[in-house]
């Protein structure tokens, strides 16, 4: 049994842990990539930050992806253009903004930011991040909803998230926002 066969079997046998571990590994890899890209020559990796990102993927993103994609697949089971655009729109309005806000909040609290600082960070970073996502996620979501089977959609979404997470972890690592 090859790695792909094993993975597909694990999706059937243990879907949530499999999707969660996949998301955690992808988030960790994306964070390491982001750190490597922005690191000064004499710098070192922030492994605590990487663990924080991996835990976000493992405990939050993986399970919510499973629920979200199964929910959409159940209430909008077709793959025609109209249904695909409905799923895409639902993701852009509900899932994406929620995950991004939770990501920034989670990360800021674990970096020791106060409630006020978290609020300031959200005011400063959330809208620009979501606006940037409008240039990326609709294309990814269209492909995912139109072509990829529901049980593989979280993996596809996490794979697309690799590039997006490089951007997100960079945004999340910015200096604290000044409280308003």
trRosetta pair geometry for C-beta under 8 A, 3 or more apart (Angstrom, degrees):
i j d omega theta_ij theta_ji phi_ij phi_ji
1 5 4.6 -126 -165 94 84 127
1 6 5.3 108 136 -61 114 84
1 9 7.4 -14 -169 -8 141 143
2 5 5.0 95 54 12 72 103
2 6 6.9 -133 100 -6 36 91
3 6 5.6 -56 -145 38 30 113
3 7 6.2 31 157 -21 66 106
4 7 5.7 -53 -146 35 31 111
4 8 6.3 29 156 -16 65 106
5 8 5.9 -56 -146 38 29 109
5 9 6.3 31 153 -20 64 106
6 9 5.7 -57 -151 36 30 112
6 10 6.3 29 152 -19 65 106
7 10 5.6 -55 -148 36 32 111
7 11 6.6 39 150 -24 64 100
7 18 7.1 134 -160 -166 68 125
8 11 5.5 -45 -151 28 35 116
8 12 6.9 32 151 -15 62 101
9 12 5.8 -58 -158 36 36 109
9 13 6.0 19 153 -8 71 114
10 13 5.7 -60 -132 48 34 103
10 14 5.6 -38 -171 51 74 92
10 17 8.0 -91 174 87 105 94
10 18 4.3 143 133 -97 105 135
11 14 7.9 -69 -103 69 11 51
11 15 5.4 43 -170 -109 55 74
11 18 5.3 -129 -83 96 53 155
11 19 7.4 75 -120 -52 84 86
11 151 5.5 103 157 166 129 113
11 152 7.5 -11 -139 -79 164 64
12 15 7.1 30 -98 -64 8 90
12 151 7.8 17 -75 -164 64 151
14 17 4.6 -25 155 46 115 111
14 18 5.4 126 97 -27 83 97
15 18 5.9 -67 -145 40 24 110
15 19 6.1 16 165 -13 66 111
15 66 6.1 126 136 -135 105 127
15 151 7.0 -95 -126 -146 122 95
16 19 6.0 -57 -141 41 28 105
16 20 5.9 29 159 -21 64 112
16 62 7.0 107 -174 138 63 101
16 63 5.6 32 -158 -108 107 77
16 66 5.2 -60 -105 -27 74 175
17 20 5.5 -59 -141 40 30 114
17 21 6.1 29 162 -18 67 106
18 21 6.1 -53 -144 36 26 106
18 22 6.4 28 154 -19 61 108
19 22 5.6 -54 -147 37 31 115
19 23 6.3 30 155 -18 65 106
19 62 4.6 149 119 -165 78 91
19 63 7.5 135 92 -73 112 33
19 65 6.0 -147 166 81 128 114
19 66 5.0 146 67 -65 158 104
19 154 4.4 16 -147 110 124 151
19 155 7.0 -111 -120 -56 79 74
19 158 7.8 175 -166 -28 76 140
20 23 5.8 -55 -147 37 29 108
20 24 6.3 30 154 -19 64 108
20 57 7.4 136 -170 136 55 68
20 58 5.0 62 166 -158 94 53
20 59 7.1 59 -158 -70 120 25
20 61 7.9 139 -128 78 61 67
20 62 3.0 146 -104 109 51 155
20 63 5.8 19 -83 -43 111 73
20 66 7.8 -40 -49 -24 80 126
21 24 5.6 -54 -146 38 32 114
21 25 6.3 30 157 -17 66 106
21 58 6.5 31 -94 -118 39 90
21 62 7.1 77 3 -112 32 159
22 25 6.0 -59 -149 38 27 107
22 26 6.3 24 155 -16 64 110
22 62 6.7 131 55 -113 76 113
22 154 7.3 112 77 123 131 102
22 155 5.6 -49 154 -108 158 83
22 158 5.7 123 129 81 100 166
23 26 5.8 -57 -145 39 30 110
23 27 6.2 29 157 -18 66 108
23 57 3.7 -166 134 -178 82 93
23 58 6.5 178 83 -70 92 33
23 61 4.5 -162 172 97 143 110
23 62 3.8 -160 27 -69 133 85
23 65 6.5 166 -74 9 140 141
23 154 7.1 -63 -58 167 111 105
23 158 4.7 -124 -100 -110 70 133
23 161 7.6 17 -139 65 83 153
24 27 5.9 -56 -145 38 27 108
24 28 6.3 27 156 -18 63 107
24 54 4.5 54 -174 -173 87 73
24 55 7.0 38 -128 -77 108 18
24 56 7.9 150 -110 66 69 48
24 57 3.9 169 -86 92 39 106
24 58 3.3 31 -76 -60 129 87
24 59 7.9 68 -82 -11 114 58
24 62 6.6 -34 -28 -35 83 130
25 28 5.7 -54 -146 37 31 111
25 29 6.2 29 156 -17 65 107
25 54 7.2 37 -78 -132 29 99
25 57 7.3 -126 22 112 35 148
26 29 5.8 -55 -145 39 30 110
26 30 6.2 31 155 -20 65 107
26 57 6.2 176 60 -144 81 153
26 158 4.6 136 36 165 163 104
26 159 6.8 -112 -125 -84 144 40
26 161 6.2 82 132 82 132 107
26 162 5.4 -97 -171 -80 101 86
26 165 7.2 132 136 11 88 156
27 30 5.7 -52 -143 37 31 112
27 31 6.3 31 157 -19 64 105
27 53 4.4 -159 151 154 102 91
27 54 5.6 169 86 -93 103 38
27 56 5.9 -147 176 73 163 95
27 57 3.3 -167 2 -40 134 131
27 58 7.9 -116 39 -21 130 68
27 61 6.9 137 -52 30 136 149
27 158 7.9 -77 -40 -154 78 99
27 161 7.3 -31 -78 129 75 123
27 165 5.6 -142 -124 -152 64 156
28 31 5.9 -56 -149 36 30 109
28 32 6.4 29 154 -17 65 106
28 50 5.3 64 -147 178 79 92
28 51 7.6 26 -111 -90 107 31
28 53 5.8 151 -86 93 46 103
28 54 3.8 23 -65 -78 107 103
28 57 7.1 -105 -21 27 74 140
29 32 5.8 -53 -146 38 31 110
29 33 6.3 34 153 -20 64 107
29 162 6.7 -25 93 -133 109 104
30 33 5.6 -55 -149 37 31 114
30 34 6.3 33 152 -20 65 105
30 53 7.1 -135 71 164 92 143
30 161 7.1 -83 -51 129 158 77
30 162 4.9 -164 -81 -152 109 55
30 163 7.6 -119 -127 -45 115 12
30 164 7.9 -19 -151 69 151 52
30 165 3.5 56 130 92 159 120
30 166 5.1 -120 -172 -56 90 67
30 169 6.5 153 122 -6 95 132
31 34 5.5 -51 -145 36 34 112
31 35 6.3 33 155 -18 66 105
31 49 6.2 -167 179 128 132 92
31 50 4.7 170 101 -113 130 67
31 53 4.0 161 -44 29 144 165
31 54 7.6 -99 22 -40 136 73
31 165 6.9 -67 -51 146 67 110
31 166 7.9 -171 -82 -103 28 51
31 169 4.6 173 -110 -120 78 165
32 35 5.8 -53 -146 38 31 110
32 36 6.2 32 155 -20 64 108
32 45 6.7 2 -131 -139 80 133
32 50 5.7 41 -63 -114 81 129
33 36 5.7 -57 -146 37 29 111
33 37 6.3 28 156 -20 64 108
33 162 7.8 50 26 178 152 90
33 166 5.5 -59 96 -101 111 112
34 37 5.8 -57 -148 36 29 111
34 38 6.4 -2 163 5 65 113
34 165 7.5 -115 -35 123 130 71
34 166 4.3 171 -74 -148 97 68
34 167 7.8 -147 -106 -35 124 20
34 169 4.6 156 52 79 165 120
34 170 5.3 -140 -164 -54 125 86
34 173 7.9 158 133 3 128 138
35 38 6.4 -75 -144 50 26 91
35 39 5.6 43 159 -51 68 109
35 45 5.4 87 129 -129 147 78
35 46 6.3 -156 -120 29 141 85
35 49 7.1 133 -74 86 130 134
35 50 7.3 -64 -11 -65 144 102
35 169 7.8 -61 -43 130 78 133
36 39 5.7 -39 -132 10 25 120
36 45 7.5 -11 -67 -91 74 102
37 166 7.1 45 20 -165 146 120
38 170 6.6 137 -39 -116 151 104
39 43 4.1 -146 -170 77 92 135
39 44 7.7 160 -152 5 131 6
39 45 7.3 -49 -90 -79 147 58
40 43 4.3 111 53 -28 75 111
45 50 6.9 8 167 -27 112 132
46 49 3.9 45 111 10 114 118
46 50 6.8 154 96 -15 64 83
47 50 5.2 -50 -147 37 42 115
47 51 6.2 46 152 -21 69 100
48 51 5.7 -52 -149 36 32 111
48 52 6.4 38 149 -23 63 103
49 52 5.5 -52 -152 32 32 116
49 53 6.6 30 151 -17 64 103
49 169 7.4 104 162 -166 113 113
49 173 6.8 27 -143 -96 144 115
50 53 5.7 -53 -150 36 34 110
50 54 6.3 34 151 -19 66 106
51 54 5.5 -52 -145 37 33 113
51 55 6.2 35 155 -20 66 104
52 55 5.9 -55 -149 35 27 110
52 56 6.6 32 151 -22 62 103
52 107 6.4 99 150 -121 129 76
52 110 5.3 156 -131 118 127 152
53 56 5.6 -50 -152 31 34 115
53 57 6.7 30 152 -14 64 103
53 107 8.0 25 -81 -101 69 112
53 165 7.2 105 -165 -179 125 121
53 169 5.9 -8 -96 -99 138 124
54 57 5.8 -56 -153 39 33 109
54 58 6.0 29 153 -17 68 113
55 58 5.5 -57 -138 43 32 112
55 59 5.6 -2 174 8 71 115
56 59 7.0 -66 -125 50 16 86
56 60 5.2 -38 -165 39 58 120
56 61 6.1 52 141 -15 74 107
56 103 6.4 70 -167 -124 143 79
56 106 5.9 128 -106 115 109 149
56 107 7.3 -13 -69 -64 144 89
57 60 7.4 -40 -75 56 8 77
57 61 4.7 -39 -130 46 47 126
57 62 6.0 67 161 -34 63 94
57 158 7.3 84 -151 -134 115 116
58 61 7.8 47 11 45 19 86
58 62 5.9 -7 -144 5 24 132
59 62 7.5 59 -4 37 8 102
59 63 7.2 -20 177 5 33 118
60 63 7.0 -84 -160 43 15 97
60 64 6.2 -3 165 -6 59 120
60 99 7.9 141 141 -138 110 83
60 102 6.5 -170 -177 135 142 132
60 103 8.0 171 106 -83 147 67
60 106 6.9 -92 -32 -76 164 163
61 64 6.0 -69 -143 44 26 104
61 65 5.9 30 162 -25 68 108
61 99 6.8 68 -108 -147 86 121
61 158 7.3 116 138 -99 126 98
61 161 7.6 111 -174 -154 149 171
62 65 5.9 -56 -147 32 24 111
62 66 6.7 26 155 -20 60 104
62 154 6.9 76 -146 177 56 135
62 158 7.7 20 -93 -80 72 135
63 66 5.6 -53 -153 31 35 115
63 67 6.5 27 155 -13 67 105
64 67 5.7 -54 -146 41 37 108
64 68 5.8 36 156 -21 70 110
64 95 7.8 155 150 -147 112 97
64 99 6.8 170 105 -93 149 104
65 68 5.8 -56 -138 40 28 110
65 69 6.0 16 169 -9 66 111
65 153 7.6 -164 173 110 99 85
65 154 3.7 110 135 -125 124 103
65 157 5.8 -174 -140 74 126 140
65 158 6.9 -27 -91 -50 172 96
66 69 6.7 -64 -143 41 18 99
66 70 6.2 11 162 -9 58 117
66 154 5.7 -10 -70 -62 56 152
67 70 6.1 -67 -146 44 23 106
67 71 5.9 27 158 -24 64 112
68 71 5.7 -58 -147 35 25 113
68 72 6.4 18 159 -12 63 107
68 91 7.7 88 170 -106 128 88
68 95 5.3 79 -144 -113 146 134
69 72 5.9 -52 -143 40 32 107
69 73 6.0 34 155 -20 64 110
69 150 5.7 157 150 -162 101 78
69 153 4.2 171 -146 87 146 132
69 154 5.6 -133 8 -51 146 80
69 157 7.3 -148 -64 -14 129 140
70 73 5.5 -56 -143 40 30 113
70 74 6.2 30 156 -21 64 108
70 150 6.4 96 -97 168 52 123
71 74 5.9 -60 -150 35 27 109
71 75 6.4 1 163 1 66 110
72 75 6.4 -65 -136 48 29 93
72 76 5.5 -32 -177 44 70 105
72 87 5.1 86 -174 -128 133 104
72 90 6.6 167 -107 83 116 145
72 91 7.8 -7 -79 -58 154 95
72 145 7.6 -72 137 -117 139 110
73 76 7.3 -67 -110 69 15 65
73 77 6.1 52 175 -109 56 62
73 150 3.8 34 -96 -112 156 140
73 153 7.6 -172 -55 4 121 149
74 77 6.8 4 -141 -69 16 92
76 83 5.0 162 177 -161 105 100
76 86 5.6 -162 -127 93 153 125
76 87 5.6 -162 90 -66 147 96
77 83 7.8 -53 69 -165 32 152
78 82 7.9 17 95 70 131 87
78 83 4.1 154 80 -14 97 165
79 83 6.5 -90 -92 80 10 125
79 84 6.3 45 -166 -63 52 101
79 145 7.2 175 -132 149 78 69
79 146 5.8 110 -174 -147 97 45
79 147 7.9 117 -165 -63 133 25
80 83 5.1 86 55 16 76 103
80 84 6.8 -139 95 -9 34 93
81 84 5.6 -57 -144 37 28 114
81 85 6.3 24 160 -15 65 107
81 146 7.9 17 -99 -110 51 115
82 85 6.0 -60 -152 38 27 106
82 86 6.5 30 150 -22 64 105
83 86 5.4 -50 -148 32 35 115
83 87 6.5 35 153 -17 66 102
83 145 7.9 -155 121 160 80 119
84 87 5.9 -55 -153 36 31 110
84 88 6.3 33 150 -20 65 108
84 142 6.2 64 161 -142 118 67
84 145 4.7 144 -141 112 78 117
84 146 4.7 25 -120 -77 143 85
85 88 5.3 -50 -142 38 36 117
85 89 6.1 39 157 -20 66 105
85 142 7.9 11 -86 -108 60 93
86 89 5.8 -55 -147 37 28 110
86 90 6.3 30 153 -20 63 106
87 90 5.7 -54 -147 36 30 112
87 91 6.4 30 154 -18 64 106
87 141 7.1 -166 117 169 92 108
87 145 4.4 159 90 -129 142 149
88 91 5.9 -58 -153 36 28 111
88 92 6.4 23 153 -16 64 109
88 138 5.9 64 -175 -140 122 75
88 141 4.6 130 -121 118 82 126
88 142 5.7 13 -89 -74 138 68
88 145 6.2 -123 -55 17 81 150
89 92 5.7 -57 -145 39 31 109
89 93 6.1 19 160 -11 67 112
90 93 6.1 -64 -142 43 26 103
90 94 5.7 -22 177 24 67 116
90 95 7.0 53 131 -6 76 103
91 94 6.9 -72 -119 56 18 78
91 95 4.6 -39 -140 44 62 120
91 96 5.6 70 156 -26 74 99
91 137 7.3 -145 125 157 118 122
91 141 5.2 -174 70 -128 153 145
92 96 5.6 -7 -123 23 34 136
92 97 7.9 55 167 -22 41 94
92 134 7.2 69 -146 -105 121 80
92 137 6.7 152 -95 104 86 125
92 138 6.6 11 -74 -79 131 87
92 141 7.4 -121 -48 11 89 167
93 96 7.9 85 29 39 18 97
93 97 7.1 -38 171 9 25 122
94 97 7.0 -95 -164 43 10 97
94 98 6.1 0 166 -13 57 121
95 98 6.0 -67 -148 39 23 110
95 99 6.1 17 163 -15 65 111
96 99 6.1 -60 -144 38 25 106
96 100 6.2 20 161 -16 64 111
96 130 7.0 119 130 -130 109 88
96 133 6.0 160 179 148 134 151
96 137 5.9 71 -107 173 145 172
97 100 5.8 -59 -143 39 30 110
97 101 6.2 28 160 -17 66 108
97 126 7.8 62 -152 -179 83 108
97 130 5.7 24 -101 -112 85 132
98 101 6.0 -58 -147 38 27 107
98 102 6.2 23 157 -15 64 110
99 102 5.8 -58 -145 41 29 110
99 103 6.0 37 154 -27 65 107
100 103 5.5 -50 -146 32 30 116
100 104 6.5 26 158 -14 63 103
100 126 6.5 126 126 -141 112 80
100 129 5.7 172 -169 115 135 127
100 130 6.1 172 75 -75 165 85
100 133 7.2 -106 -70 -38 147 154
100 168 7.4 -132 -128 -121 83 120
101 104 6.1 -55 -148 38 30 106
101 105 6.2 28 155 -17 64 111
101 122 6.5 43 -138 -133 84 117
101 126 6.0 29 -94 -126 78 129
102 105 5.7 -59 -144 41 30 111
102 106 5.8 34 158 -22 67 110
103 106 5.9 -55 -143 37 24 111
103 107 6.1 16 162 -12 62 113
103 168 6.2 -29 146 -177 150 132
103 172 6.9 -96 145 -79 95 134
104 107 6.0 -60 -142 42 26 107
104 108 5.9 24 161 -19 65 113
104 118 7.6 136 133 -160 88 82
104 121 5.9 -173 172 126 115 114
104 122 5.8 137 109 -91 139 74
104 125 6.1 167 -124 89 143 126
104 126 6.3 -111 13 -80 162 87
104 129 7.7 177 -59 21 128 162
104 171 7.7 -54 -98 118 103 109
104 172 6.2 -153 -114 -104 63 93
105 108 6.0 -59 -142 38 24 108
105 109 6.3 22 161 -16 63 109
105 118 5.7 60 -129 -170 68 125
105 122 7.0 15 -69 -70 83 119
106 109 6.3 -63 -152 36 22 107
106 110 6.4 10 158 -9 62 113
107 110 5.9 -63 -147 43 29 106
107 111 6.3 25 154 -17 65 109
107 172 4.3 -15 124 -166 161 132
108 111 5.7 -60 -148 38 31 109
108 113 4.2 -48 172 42 89 139
108 117 6.7 -170 178 114 121 95
108 118 4.5 143 109 -108 142 84
108 121 5.1 -179 -97 47 146 161
108 172 7.4 -125 -55 -155 71 87
108 176 8.0 104 -145 -118 100 80
109 112 7.8 68 176 -55 32 13
109 113 6.3 -83 -82 56 31 83
109 118 6.3 12 -59 -84 76 136
113 117 3.8 -127 -172 97 101 126
113 118 5.2 133 113 -58 120 75
113 121 6.7 14 171 -19 166 137
113 176 5.8 164 -110 -119 112 110
114 117 4.6 96 49 8 74 102
114 118 7.0 -132 96 -6 39 86
114 179 7.9 -20 73 -72 118 130
115 118 5.7 -52 -149 34 30 113
115 119 6.5 33 151 -19 63 105
116 119 5.6 -53 -151 35 32 113
116 120 6.4 32 151 -18 65 105
116 179 4.4 15 149 -119 115 129
117 120 5.5 -52 -147 38 34 113
117 121 6.2 38 151 -22 66 103
117 176 5.1 -35 -160 -163 124 115
117 177 6.4 147 -164 58 66 75
117 179 6.1 -70 -79 -66 55 95
118 121 5.6 -52 -148 34 32 113
118 122 6.4 32 153 -19 64 103
119 122 5.8 -53 -149 35 31 110
119 123 6.4 30 153 -17 64 105
119 179 7.5 55 70 -128 100 82
119 180 8.0 -100 114 29 105 98
120 123 5.7 -54 -147 37 32 111
120 124 6.1 25 155 -14 66 111
120 176 7.6 55 85 167 125 78
120 177 3.6 -166 128 103 101 114
120 178 6.2 -139 -177 82 151 29
120 179 4.9 -119 -49 -101 140 44
120 180 5.9 159 -106 -10 97 82
121 124 5.8 -62 -145 43 29 107
121 125 5.6 -14 173 14 69 119
121 176 6.9 -77 -69 -152 107 56
121 177 4.4 179 -77 6 53 121
122 125 6.7 -70 -120 53 20 84
122 126 4.7 18 -169 -28 65 126
123 126 7.1 -7 -74 22 11 106
123 177 7.1 167 59 149 89 160
123 180 6.9 -32 67 -12 163 135
124 128 7.9 -28 151 12 52 119
124 177 4.3 -173 2 -113 145 139
125 128 6.2 -75 -154 49 38 103
125 129 5.6 34 160 -23 77 117
125 171 5.4 131 -159 174 126 113
125 172 7.9 123 161 -82 163 48
125 174 7.1 169 -87 43 131 137
125 177 7.3 -133 -19 -56 98 131
126 129 5.9 -66 -149 38 25 110
126 130 6.2 19 160 -15 66 109
127 130 5.8 -55 -141 39 30 108
127 131 6.1 33 158 -21 65 107
128 131 5.6 -53 -143 38 31 114
128 132 6.3 35 155 -20 64 104
129 132 5.7 -53 -150 36 30 112
129 133 6.4 36 149 -24 63 105
129 167 7.8 150 -136 135 90 108
129 168 7.0 72 -151 -108 129 75
129 171 5.7 90 -89 -172 119 173
130 133 5.3 -50 -150 32 34 118
130 134 7.0 46 149 -30 62 93
131 134 5.8 -42 -160 16 36 115
131 135 8.0 33 145 -14 57 96
132 135 6.0 -54 -170 27 44 110
132 136 7.0 15 145 0 71 113
132 167 7.0 -149 132 164 144 148
133 136 5.6 -74 -148 49 43 101
133 137 4.8 13 174 -7 89 121
133 164 7.2 51 -112 -140 90 123
134 137 6.9 -42 -95 41 24 96
134 138 6.7 26 -161 -17 53 112
136 139 6.8 -83 -176 37 32 103
136 140 6.4 15 151 -10 73 118
136 160 8.0 151 158 173 103 108
136 163 7.7 -152 -156 102 138 117
136 164 6.2 154 127 -90 151 104
137 140 5.3 -61 -142 44 41 112
137 141 5.6 39 162 -21 77 109
137 160 7.7 109 -117 142 63 135
137 164 7.4 51 -72 -96 90 145
138 141 5.7 -54 -137 41 28 110
138 142 6.1 35 160 -26 64 104
139 142 5.9 -50 -148 30 27 113
139 143 6.7 25 155 -14 61 106
140 143 6.0 -61 -156 38 29 109
140 144 6.2 26 152 -18 66 112
140 157 7.4 102 149 -121 117 59
140 160 4.1 101 -149 -152 137 156
141 144 5.5 -56 -142 40 33 113
141 145 5.9 20 165 -10 70 110
142 145 6.4 -61 -140 43 23 100
142 146 5.7 10 166 -10 63 121
143 146 6.3 -66 -134 43 19 103
143 147 5.8 -30 -176 25 60 119
143 148 7.2 54 136 -16 71 105
143 156 7.6 -143 111 170 99 133
144 147 7.3 -78 -124 50 9 80
144 148 5.0 -38 -152 31 53 128
144 153 5.3 91 179 -141 106 88
144 156 4.9 163 -115 110 98 132
144 157 5.9 52 -122 -67 156 79
144 160 7.3 -82 -55 -12 124 143
145 148 7.6 -11 -46 45 13 87
145 153 7.5 48 -83 -124 50 129
148 152 5.1 -119 -180 91 103 103
148 153 5.2 136 109 -86 120 67
148 156 4.7 -71 -114 -21 170 160
149 152 5.1 69 65 21 83 103
149 153 7.3 -126 98 -35 39 83
150 153 5.5 -34 -149 -4 36 121
152 155 5.2 -55 -166 43 65 114
152 156 5.9 66 138 -23 84 103
153 156 5.5 -55 -142 40 35 111
153 157 6.0 37 158 -21 68 106
154 157 5.5 -54 -142 39 31 112
154 158 6.1 32 156 -19 65 106
155 158 5.7 -54 -145 39 29 110
155 159 6.3 34 152 -23 63 105
156 159 5.5 -52 -149 33 31 114
156 160 6.5 30 153 -13 64 102
157 160 5.8 -53 -150 39 32 108
157 161 6.1 41 146 -28 63 107
158 161 4.9 -50 -147 32 35 122
158 162 7.3 61 149 -42 59 78
159 162 5.9 -23 -168 -9 38 112
160 163 6.9 -54 -177 34 47 99
160 164 6.5 34 137 -7 73 117
161 164 5.0 -67 -142 53 45 111
161 165 5.1 52 157 -33 81 106
162 165 6.0 -54 -143 31 19 110
162 166 7.2 28 151 -24 55 97
163 166 5.8 -46 -161 20 35 114
163 167 7.2 28 147 -9 62 102
164 167 5.7 -60 -164 39 40 111
164 168 6.1 37 144 -20 73 108
165 168 5.0 -49 -136 40 41 114
165 169 5.8 38 163 -19 72 102
166 169 6.4 -53 -143 37 22 104
166 170 6.5 26 152 -19 57 108
167 170 5.7 -59 -153 35 29 113
167 171 6.4 27 153 -17 66 106
168 171 5.7 -56 -148 37 32 109
168 172 6.0 28 155 -17 68 109
169 172 5.5 -52 -139 41 34 112
169 173 6.1 31 159 -20 65 109
170 173 6.0 -64 -148 36 26 106
170 174 7.5 50 149 -46 58 85
171 174 6.0 -30 -167 -11 38 114
